[in-house]
Amino acid sequence: MIEITSNAQREIKRLQQSRQVIDSYLRIEIKEGGCQKWYYCLDFCQENNPEDILENSNGIPVAIESKSYNHLQSLKIDYSEDLMGGGFRFHNPNATATCSCSNSFSD
């Protein structure tokens, strides 16, 4: 199950409103590349793909790309701001290594 913190939930809802996609899913998948082997991709979608795995975390409907699911089980998504600006932070217990920005990992 994906965990979305309250800080991430607020930012996701703010993005949904600003992009006028209020009733959308947060679509999560991983793609090959980044500083490590994989990087996280977040997007909004109005309809999920039939093979997506659907969850709800902290009031956010989530569509997880099925091929990415094993890499994303128990993923925690947070949002924080620092001197470099704001961004989502990923805490993945399946990762054996992560880059310093936490947007890329290897398994």
C-alpha positions as CSV (number, residue, x, y, z in Angstrom):
1,M,0.0,0.0,0.0
2,I,1.2,3.5,-0.9
3,E,1.3,6.0,2.0
4,I,0.8,9.7,1.2
5,T,1.6,12.0,4.1
6,S,-0.6,14.9,5.0
7,N,2.0,17.4,3.6
8,A,2.0,15.5,0.3
9,Q,-1.8,15.3,0.3
10,R,-2.1,19.1,0.6
11,E,0.3,19.6,-2.3
12,I,-1.4,17.0,-4.5
13,K,-4.8,18.7,-3.8
14,R,-3.3,22.1,-4.6
15,L,-1.8,20.8,-7.9
16,Q,-5.2,19.2,-8.8
17,Q,-7.0,22.5,-8.3
18,S,-4.4,24.6,-10.1
19,R,-4.4,22.1,-13.1
20,Q,-8.2,21.8,-12.9
21,V,-8.1,18.0,-12.6
22,I,-9.8,17.8,-9.2
23,D,-11.4,14.3,-9.7
24,S,-8.3,12.7,-11.0
25,Y,-6.1,9.8,-9.9
26,L,-2.6,10.3,-8.9
27,R,-0.8,7.9,-11.3
28,I,2.5,6.5,-10.0
29,E,5.0,4.5,-12.0
30,I,8.7,4.0,-12.3
31,K,10.8,4.3,-15.4
32,E,14.4,3.3,-16.1
33,G,17.0,6.0,-15.7
34,G,18.0,8.7,-13.3
35,C,21.0,8.7,-10.9
36,Q,20.3,5.1,-10.0
37,K,18.4,2.5,-12.0
38,W,14.8,3.7,-11.6
39,Y,13.1,7.1,-11.2
40,Y,9.6,7.9,-10.0
41,C,6.9,9.4,-12.3
42,L,3.9,11.1,-10.9
43,D,1.0,12.4,-13.0
44,F,-2.7,12.9,-12.9
45,C,-5.1,10.9,-15.0
46,Q,-8.9,11.1,-15.3
47,E,-9.2,7.4,-16.1
48,N,-7.0,4.5,-14.9
49,N,-5.7,1.8,-17.2
50,P,-7.5,-1.5,-16.8
51,E,-4.3,-3.2,-15.5
52,D,-3.5,-0.5,-13.0
53,I,-3.7,-1.3,-9.3
54,L,-6.0,1.1,-7.5
55,E,-5.6,2.3,-3.9
56,N,-6.7,5.2,-1.8
57,S,-4.2,6.9,0.5
58,N,-5.1,9.8,2.8
59,G,-8.1,10.7,0.6
60,I,-6.1,10.6,-2.7
61,P,-7.2,8.0,-5.3
62,V,-4.0,6.4,-6.6
63,A,-3.4,4.4,-9.8
64,I,-0.2,2.3,-9.7
65,E,1.1,1.1,-13.0
66,S,1.0,-2.7,-12.6
67,K,4.6,-3.4,-13.8
68,S,5.9,-0.9,-11.2
69,Y,3.8,-2.3,-8.3
70,N,6.4,-4.7,-6.9
71,H,8.9,-1.9,-6.7
72,L,6.5,0.5,-5.0
73,Q,4.9,-1.6,-2.3
74,S,5.0,0.3,1.0
75,L,6.3,3.5,-0.7
76,K,5.8,6.6,1.4
77,I,5.4,9.9,-0.4
78,D,6.1,13.1,1.5
79,Y,6.3,16.7,0.5
80,S,8.7,19.3,2.0
81,E,10.2,22.6,1.2
82,D,13.8,23.6,1.7
83,L,16.2,26.3,0.4
84,M,16.1,24.7,-3.1
85,G,12.3,24.8,-3.2
86,G,9.6,22.3,-2.6
87,G,9.4,18.7,-3.8
88,F,8.0,15.3,-3.2
89,R,10.2,13.0,-1.2
90,F,10.1,9.2,-1.7
91,H,10.8,6.7,1.1
92,N,11.0,3.3,-0.5
93,P,11.7,0.2,1.7
94,N,12.3,-1.8,-1.5
95,A,15.3,0.4,-2.5
96,T,18.8,-0.8,-1.9
97,A,20.2,2.6,-2.8
98,T,18.8,6.1,-3.5
99,C,20.2,9.3,-4.9
100,S,20.5,12.3,-2.6
101,C,17.4,13.9,-4.0
102,S,15.4,10.6,-3.4
103,N,13.9,10.7,-6.9
104,S,15.9,7.8,-8.2
105,F,16.6,4.4,-6.7
106,S,18.0,0.9,-7.4
107,D,16.7,-2.4,-6.1
